Amino acid sequence: MTEEIKKLIPSWLLNSDLYSVVATDLEGNYSFINEAFKKRFSFLNIDFIGQPFAITVHADDVEKGNKAALECIMNRGKSVAVKLRKPENLKGEFYVTQWEFSLLQNTKNQPIGIICVGYDFTETRKANIKIQDLGSKLKALIDSSSEGIILISPENKVIASNKLAKQESKVIYGKEFYDYADIHDFIFPEDKKSFEYDFGRALEGETVKTIRKIANKWFEFNYFPVYDEKKILGVSLTAQDITEKKQLQEYKDNLINNIPDLLLVITNDGILKDFSSKNNDYDFKSILGKHYSNYFSIETSSIIELILNNDIKENEVKEFDYYTKVENQEKYFEARVSKLNETEFIILSRDITEFNERQKVILRQNEILKNVAWQQSHEMRRPVANILGIGILLRNRSNKNAEEIDQLINMLISSTETLDQVIHKIVYAAAEALNYKNN
């Protein structure tokens, strides 16, 4: 009987790995099974031939199978579709399969049984479970993103949004994104023009990045066109809150802009990466990406190299002085080197040219004042002492004759002239100190 049935079944069905093919006699007992069916239910460990079909069908579905077989017998040439639950394992678990029953006839067109072709949904079902599992994981991944993500249709409808996007919209607009909402309901009037412009560019296939301030918060928006093959299905809009980053950058910019003279950021290998300069004495832009020795002298470059090679520790500061020539004029700087991060150093320089000049003035003035003090304490003391002594003698002139008095008067005049000379020298020295300061 089995060989006769094989001849009646097309070879592509007979040898199929996708379709289970079985035949039963008119009493419902298995008379043939193909290899695909045998493999799928091998865990039952039974010889199916001669056994009732009910052993491989859920008890509640046996009647459905009988009715389908009867309908085939009553309607020759008609195929009857039926869903039957089949055993999945020995634990009593079942899954749904799709079958088509039709009357099996011999070469003389005599009915000899029912042929059943079943499609095994196992792989499809497993694939669907995997897809569902992947979808759940993908949703969890998207919801854990540090960016708000919204999928918008060309008709401006919100197709999907992640958890962060809903939270941000609740804070900013007082309501959460929801599926098929009009995106315009979540845009402030003053922002609609810029949104429509960026959204339109994305619908044309362009990736758009923009930074905007919304409700006292800074966001980085990215518009990505979403394709189905060559057709644009919509736009994926991502939004990241960069308020803290923006504030930090503004603080950094203000810090750099308020540095008195010069800031250089150099890499471990000595390449100038960034700078801030308060004067136009040197075009630092021309040496960005080049070695710092393009600016510093050989001597100063050697000092910097020595400092960098000594492995500066975090929070450690190294100091050195250097000078440059600008239009034949020497300028002096004091510099501090510190570690910015693992790959960069920062050099802060302060122009001390004027400070040095002031120091020279002060030192020269001190020298002059020392001379003034010496003149006051030594040169002036002698004529003053003489004048005081002569004055005492003249006070007692009653016991002196005219010649002695004339001699004392001449001495007084001489000491006074000496004192006058000393005073002139002091005045001149003071004037010299004043003029040195002003020059």
C-alpha positions in Angstrom: 0.0 0.0 0.0 2.8 2.4 0.9 4.5 1.9 -2.4 1.3 2.4 -4.3 0.7 5.7 -2.4 4.2 6.9 -3.2 3.5 6.6 -6.9 0.4 8.8 -6.5 2.2 11.7 -4.8 4.3 14.2 -6.8 8.0 13.7 -6.1 8.5 17.4 -5.0 5.9 16.8 -2.2 7.2 13.4 -1.4 10.7 14.6 -0.8 9.8 18.0 0.6 11.6 19.3 3.7 9.0 22.1 4.1 5.7 20.2 3.8 4.6 17.2 5.9 2.8 14.7 3.7 0.7 11.9 5.2 -2.0 9.5 4.0 -4.6 7.7 6.0 -6.9 4.9 4.9 -10.6 5.5 5.0 -10.7 4.5 8.6 -8.3 7.3 9.6 -5.2 5.1 10.2 -1.8 6.2 8.8 -0.9 4.4 5.6 2.0 6.7 4.6 4.2 9.4 6.0 7.1 11.3 4.3 10.5 12.0 5.8 9.6 15.6 6.8 6.7 14.4 9.0 8.7 11.5 10.4 11.5 13.9 11.5 9.2 16.4 13.0 7.5 13.9 15.2 10.4 11.5 15.9 10.3 12.5 19.6 7.1 10.3 19.8 9.2 7.3 19.0 6.4 5.2 17.4 5.8 3.5 14.1 3.0 5.6 12.6 1.9 3.2 9.9 -1.3 1.5 10.9 -1.8 3.9 13.9 -4.8 6.3 14.0 -4.1 9.9 13.0 -5.4 11.0 16.4 -2.1 10.1 18.1 -0.5 13.2 16.5 -3.4 15.6 17.0 -4.7 17.4 20.0 -7.7 15.5 21.4 -10.0 18.5 20.9 -9.1 18.7 17.2 -9.7 15.1 16.3 -13.3 15.8 15.4 -12.2 18.7 13.1 -9.9 16.2 11.3 -12.7 13.7 10.9 -15.1 16.3 9.5 -12.5 17.5 7.0 -11.9 13.9 5.8 -15.6 13.3 5.5 -16.1 16.4 3.5 -13.3 15.3 1.1 -15.1 11.9 0.6 -18.4 13.6 0.0 -16.8 16.1 -2.5 -14.3 14.4 -4.7 -11.7 16.8 -6.1 -12.2 19.4 -3.3 -9.4 20.4 -0.9 -10.4 21.1 2.6 -8.3 23.4 4.8 -8.0 22.8 8.5 -5.9 23.9 11.4 -4.8 21.2 13.7 -2.8 21.4 16.9 0.2 19.1 16.9 2.3 18.0 19.8 5.5 20.0 20.2 7.2 17.8 22.8 6.5 15.1 25.4 5.5 17.8 28.0 2.0 18.0 26.6 2.7 21.3 24.7 1.0 21.8 21.3 1.3 24.4 18.4 -1.0 25.2 15.5 -0.4 23.8 12.0 -2.1 24.4 8.7 -3.3 21.4 6.6 -5.1 20.6 3.4 -7.0 17.4 3.1 -8.1 15.8 -0.2 -9.4 12.4 -1.3 -6.7 10.0 -2.4 -7.7 7.8 -5.3 -5.9 5.0 -7.1 -5.3 4.7 -10.8 -8.8 3.4 -11.3 -10.2 6.5 -9.5 -11.3 4.5 -6.5 -11.0 6.2 -3.1 -8.3 4.6 -1.0 -7.9 7.2 1.7 -7.2 10.8 2.5 -4.0 12.6 1.6 -3.0 15.4 3.9 -0.4 18.1 3.2 0.7 20.2 6.2 2.8 23.3 6.5 4.9 23.3 9.6 4.8 26.7 11.3 7.6 25.8 13.7 10.4 27.8 12.0 8.1 30.7 11.2 6.8 30.7 14.8 10.3 30.6 16.1 11.3 33.4 13.7 8.3 35.4 14.9 9.3 34.9 18.5 12.9 36.0 17.6 11.5 39.0 15.8 9.3 39.9 18.8 12.2 39.3 21.1 14.5 41.4 18.9 11.8 44.1 18.7 11.6 44.2 22.5 15.3 44.4 22.9 15.5 47.1 20.2 12.8 49.1 21.9 14.6 48.7 25.2 17.8 49.8 23.6 16.1 52.8 22.0 14.4 53.7 25.3 17.8 53.6 27.1 19.3 56.0 24.5 20.6 59.3 25.8 18.8 61.0 22.9 15.1 61.6 22.4 14.1 59.8 19.2 11.0 60.5 17.1 9.9 59.0 13.8 7.9 61.4 11.8 5.9 60.6 8.6 6.0 62.9 5.5 2.5 64.0 6.6 3.9 65.4 9.9 2.5 62.6 12.0 4.5 61.0 15.0 4.8 57.4 14.0 6.9 56.4 17.1 8.8 58.0 20.0 11.1 56.7 22.7 10.9 57.1 26.4 13.2 60.1 26.7 11.4 61.9 23.9 8.1 61.5 25.8 9.7 62.7 29.0 11.2 65.8 27.4 8.0 66.7 25.6 6.1 66.4 28.9 8.6 68.9 30.5 8.7 71.3 27.6 5.2 71.1 26.1 3.2 69.8 29.0 2.2 66.7 27.1 3.9 63.5 25.9 4.3 62.4 22.3 1.8 59.8 21.2 1.4 57.8 18.0 -0.1 59.7 15.1 0.0 63.0 16.9 0.6 66.0 14.7 4.2 67.1 15.3 3.2 70.7 14.9 1.3 70.4 18.2 4.7 69.9 19.9 6.5 72.9 18.3 6.4 76.5 19.6 5.2 79.1 17.1 8.6 80.8 17.0 10.3 77.4 16.1 7.9 76.2 13.4 9.7 78.0 10.5 13.1 76.6 11.3 11.6 73.1 11.9 9.7 73.1 8.6 12.9 74.1 6.8 15.1 71.4 8.4 12.3 68.8 8.1 11.9 69.6 4.4 15.6 69.2 3.8 15.5 65.8 5.4 12.5 64.7 3.3 14.7 65.6 0.3 17.3 63.1 1.5 19.6 65.4 3.4 21.0 64.7 6.8 20.5 67.9 8.9 22.2 68.8 12.2 21.3 72.0 14.1 21.5 73.4 17.6 18.6 75.4 19.0 17.5 76.8 22.3 14.0 75.8 23.4 12.4 76.8 26.7 15.7 77.8 28.2 17.3 74.5 27.2 19.8 73.8 24.4 19.3 70.9 22.1 21.2 69.3 19.3 18.8 68.1 16.7 19.6 65.6 13.9 17.3 64.9 11.1 17.9 61.5 9.3 15.8 60.5 6.2 14.4 57.0 6.6 14.3 54.9 3.5 12.4 51.8 2.2 14.8 50.9 -0.6 14.8 54.2 -2.5 11.6 55.7 -1.2 11.7 58.0 1.9 9.2 56.8 4.4 9.8 59.6 6.9 12.3 61.3 9.1 14.0 60.1 12.2 14.5 63.1 14.5 16.9 62.8 17.4 17.2 65.4 20.1 20.0 65.6 22.8 19.9 68.0 25.7 23.3 69.7 25.6 22.4 72.5 28.1 25.2 71.5 30.5 27.7 71.0 27.6 26.7 74.4 26.2 27.1 76.1 29.6 30.5 74.4 30.1 31.6 75.5 26.6 30.5 79.1 27.3 32.4 79.0 30.6 35.5 77.6 28.9 35.2 80.3 26.2 34.8 83.1 28.8 37.7 81.7 30.7 39.9 81.6 27.6 38.7 85.0 26.4 39.6 86.5 29.8 43.1 85.2 29.9 45.4 88.2 30.1 47.8 87.4 27.2 48.3 84.0 25.7 47.0 80.4 26.1 48.4 77.5 24.0 47.1 74.0 24.0 49.6 71.5 22.7 49.6 67.7 22.3 52.0 65.3 23.9 54.1 65.4 20.7 54.3 69.2 20.7 51.6 70.0 18.1 49.7 73.3 18.6 46.0 72.3 18.8 44.3 75.5 20.0 45.2 79.0 21.2 43.8 82.3 22.6 45.8 85.5 22.2 45.0 89.0 23.3 47.3 90.7 20.9 48.1 90.5 17.2 51.8 90.4 17.5 51.9 86.9 16.0 49.6 84.9 13.6 49.1 81.7 15.7 46.5 80.4 13.1 49.4 79.9 10.7 51.0 77.3 13.0 47.9 75.4 14.1 48.7 71.7 13.6 52.4 72.5 13.6 55.1 72.1 16.3 55.4 74.8 19.0 59.0 75.4 18.0 57.6 77.4 15.0 56.9 80.1 17.5 59.3 79.7 20.4 63.1 80.2 20.1 65.4 77.2 20.1 66.3 78.0 23.7 62.7 78.3 24.9 61.7 75.2 22.9 64.4 73.2 24.6 63.0 74.3 28.0 59.5 73.3 27.1 60.7 69.9 25.8 62.5 69.3 29.0 59.4 70.1 31.0 57.2 67.9 29.0 59.6 65.0 29.0 59.7 65.1 32.8 56.1 63.7 33.0 54.1 66.5 34.6 51.6 65.2 37.1 48.0 66.3 37.4 47.6 69.6 39.2 51.4 70.2 38.9 52.6 73.5 37.4 56.0 74.2 35.9 57.2 77.8 35.4 59.7 79.4 33.1 60.5 82.8 31.5 61.2 83.6 27.9 61.4 86.4 25.5 60.5 87.0 21.8 61.4 89.8 19.3 58.6 91.6 17.6 59.7 94.2 15.1 63.1 94.3 16.7 61.5 95.0 20.1 62.1 92.4 22.8 59.1 91.2 24.8 59.4 89.2 28.0 56.9 86.6 29.2 56.5 84.4 32.3 54.9 81.0 31.5 53.2 78.2 33.4 52.8 74.7 32.0 50.3 72.2 33.3 48.6 69.0 32.2 45.2 69.5 30.6 44.4 65.7 30.1 46.2 62.5 29.2 47.1 63.8 25.7 47.4 67.6 26.0 49.2 70.3 27.9 48.3 73.9 28.4 50.8 76.8 28.4 49.6 80.1 30.0 51.8 83.1 29.2 51.7 86.6 30.7 53.5 89.5 29.1 55.8 91.0 31.7 57.6 93.4 29.4 56.1 96.5 31.1 56.5 94.9 34.5 60.2 94.4 33.9 60.5 98.0 32.7 58.7 99.2 35.8 61.1 97.1 37.9 64.1 98.7 36.2 62.6 102.2 36.9 62.1 101.3 40.5 65.6 99.9 40.9 67.1 103.1 39.3 64.9 105.3 41.5 66.1 103.4 44.5 69.7 104.0 43.5 69.0 107.7 43.1 67.2 107.8 46.5 70.1 106.0 48.1 72.4 108.8 46.8 70.0 111.4 48.1 69.9 109.8 51.5 73.7 109.6 51.6 73.9 113.3 50.6 71.4 114.2 53.3 73.2 112.2 55.9 76.8 113.1 55.0 77.3 116.1 52.7 74.5 118.2 54.2 75.5 117.5 57.8 78.9 119.2 57.5 77.8 122.7 56.4 74.8 122.6 58.7 77.1 121.7 61.6 79.4 124.6 60.6 76.5 127.1 60.4 75.2 126.0 63.8 78.7 126.4 65.3 79.3 129.8 63.7 75.9 130.9 64.9 76.8 130.0 68.5 80.1 131.9 68.2 78.4 135.0 66.8 75.9 134.9 69.7 78.8 135.4 72.0 80.4 138.1 69.9 80.8 140.6 72.8 84.2 139.2 73.6 85.4 139.3 70.0 86.9 142.1 68.0 85.8 143.3 64.6 88.4 141.2 62.7 87.2 137.9 64.4 83.6 138.8 63.7 84.4 139.4 60.0 86.2 136.1 59.9 83.2 134.2 61.4 80.8 136.0 58.9 83.0 134.9 56.0 83.0 131.3 57.3 79.2 131.5 57.7 78.9 132.6 54.1 81.2 129.8 52.9 79.2 127.1 54.8 75.9 128.5 53.5 77.2 128.3 49.9 78.4 124.8 50.5 74.9 123.9 51.9 73.3 125.5 48.9 75.4 123.4 46.5 74.4 120.2 48.4 70.7 121.2 48.3 71.0 121.8 44.5 72.6 118.3 44.1 69.7 116.8 46.0 67.1 118.7 44.0 68.8 117.6 40.8 68.9 113.9 41.9 65.2 114.0 42.8 64.3 115.6 39.5 66.4 112.9 37.7 64.4 110.2 39.6 61.1 111.8 38.6 62.2 112.2 35.0 63.4 108.6 34.8 60.0 107.4 36.0 58.1 109.5 33.4 60.4 108.3 30.6 
